[in-house]
Amino acid sequence: MDGNKVKMNKGRTMKVRMILVLLIISVMLVGQNSNMASMKGIRASLQSNQFDLCIPYFYTSDVEITPALSVIHANHIGSDLVFGLSLRKYYHISKVSTFAGLRGGMLLYTPNGEDSTTDYYAGLLGGAEYFIDRNLSLGIELQLNGSFSDEFSWRFGNPNDTIINTASAITLSIYW
């Protein structure tokens, strides 16, 4: 293993972590300096074979921050833990509400009997929510993501490299 590659990978990992922390802080400051709508809820997101549990929170009447968690465990294979965060800006709040935003997070894979790997992702998102009533919505989210692989990860078929991909998700949200 080349020592320079390890230093470069650690530097890239630090940059991704720093960007996520700055995004969280900036969103929190925006919410604290404005009239908070304080609407919150729970969201289930289905994306291909991945199921996420999300906790949306409106900091203002049109800005939402949503932490997400996904846990996948396969006996005799390993576990996958995903931590994510998205920021949505709603443009027209009505029966059908459109939004655009940012997303990012980390994917922690722990295979049985082997070292774990950590991959990162960041991207853009856009979509719409159809409000069945004030507290219940169905949505669709389209994504353009960059994925940054660990040097030992085969998750995206490109250890220690970056790929760009598209994805879509169907969501069901309950607000209170």
N, C-alpha and C positions, 0 to 999 in steps of 0.2 A: 504494500500500500504506500503510495506516494504521500509524504508528509504535507506537501502543499495542497493536495486535493482535500485532505482532512481539514486543514485550516480554512480553505475556501468554503467547504460545506458548512462548517461551524459558523462562519461569517454570514452565509446566506440564511441559515436557520435563525440567527440572532436578528437579522433584518426583518424576516417574516414575523417573528414574535413581537418586535418593536412596532411594526405597522399595525398589528392587531391590537396592541395595548393603546396606541395613539387613537385608533378608530373608536375604541370603547370609551376612552376619556372624552374625546370630542363630542360624541353623541350624548354622553351624560351631561356635559356642560350645556349643550344646546337645550336639552330638556329642562335643566334647572333654571335657565334664563328665560323661559317662555311660559305661557299659560298652558299647563299640562292638562291633557284630556284624561289622563290616568286610567284609560280603558285597558284592561288586560284580559288574558284568556289562555286557552290551550289550543294547540294546532297539531294535527297529525299530517305528516307529509309522506306521500308514497312516490318513490322515484325508482323505477325499474324494480329491482329486488331489495331495495333499501327502504326502511321505515324509520322516520325521524319523529321525535316528540319535541315540540317547540313551545316556548312560552312567550307569545307576543305581548308587547307593552307599548302603548302609545304615549310618547313623551309629550307630543303636541297633538293637535287634532289631525295632523297629516303626516307625522313622522313616527315610525314604529321601529323599535329595536327588538330583535328576537334571538335569544340564545337557543341552541338546539343540542340534543343529545341522542345518540344512536348507539345501541349495544347489540352486537351479534356474537353469539357463541355457538360453536360447532364442537360436539364431543369428539375427542381424539384428534382435533385439528388445531383449534386455538380460538382466540377472542379478538374482536375488532371493536374498538371504542372510538366514537367520533364526537368531537366537540366542535360546535360551529357557532357563528354569530352572523346575523344579517341585519341590514339597515334598509328600510323601505321608505320612500317618499311617495305618498298618495297624491295624485294630481286632480282627481275629481271624485269626491266622496258622494256616492249616490247608491242606487240599487246595484249598479255595476261600477266598481271602483278600480281604476287603473293605477299601477305603481311601477316604479323603477328603483334600483338600489344596488347595494354592494353586499358581498358575502365573503366569508373566509373561515378557516378553521384548520384543525389538525386531525389526522387519522392515525390512531395508535393500534398497531397489530402485534399481538403476542401469540406466536405459534407455540404449541405444546413442545417443550424440550428445546427450544431455540431462543436466540436473542430477539427482542422486540425491535420493531422499526417504526419510525414516525415520518409520515408524509404530510404535506401541507397543501391547501388549496385556497385560491382567492379568485373572485370573479364578479361579473356584472349580472344583474337579473332584471327581469321585467315581467309583467303579467297583469292579471285582473282577478278581482274577487267579486262573486255574485252573492249579495246579501239576501238570503231567504227571508230573514227578518233582522232586526238590529243586533241580535246576539248570535247569529248562525250564518256562516258563509261557506261557499265552495269556491275554490280558486285553482288557477293554473299559473305556473311560474316557468319561464324560459330562462336558461342560464348559458353564459359563456364563461368558462372556467380555465384557469391556469393551475396545473397540478405540479408540485415540486417534490420529487421522490427522494427518499433516503438512499444513501449509497448502497444499502443492502436490500432494498425493497424491490419486489417484483410486481407490486400491486398494479402499476400502469405499464409494465413491460419495459421500463427504461430506468434502471437504477441510476441514482445521482443525476437525473436529468429533468427537464421540464417539458410538459406537453400542454396543448390547448385543446379543449373539448367542449362540446355542447351537451346540454341535458335539459330535461323538463321534469316537472313534478306536479302532482295533483294534491290539493290541500283541502282539509276540512277544519274550520276554525269555530270555536265556541268562545264568545266574549262575555264578560260581565263587568 
